[in-house]
């Protein structure tokens, strides 16, 4: 859980660029009552999994959510979920459905024996380790329409902001609060 100063710092990081949209990919497996809160807060969202899901799968699925600076849903996610690895955040110029198409490409990866595996890149503990290992082509692919990613650090009083600098990854550590 994050205190009010941390929430305000996060909002400053996320919503500082005029004319861009802010999103989160939230992990239903880590967030109690995520589906109910998406509906009750009327947040613009889409499940990253395709089709009609069984209730137990829908409960643990990842959801792409567009965030608004002063929305109650944004306050709920940042205050209750920060430090609890609920998901990742980012800034984009595109819409929900274009982002959904982009992020669906990364849900399944294959190991050396061609066995399919779910890739939980929307867990901040995964993304902050994965991005620095990517080459230029992989970075271009994972960023696509995303201008920057913001993920919690091991210490929830700081976050990591990832951006592209030409063909290279730029990583900034930001202290919150």
Secondary structure, 3 states (H helix, E strand, C coil): CCCHHHHHHHHHHHCCCCCCEEEEEEECCCCCCHHHHHHHCCCCEEECCCCCCCHHHHHHCEEEEEECCCCHHHHHHHHHHCCCCCEEEEEECCCHHHHHHHHHCCCEEECCCCCEEECCCCCHHHHHHHHHHCCHHHHHHHHCCEEEEEEECCCCCEEEEEEEECCEEEEEEEECC
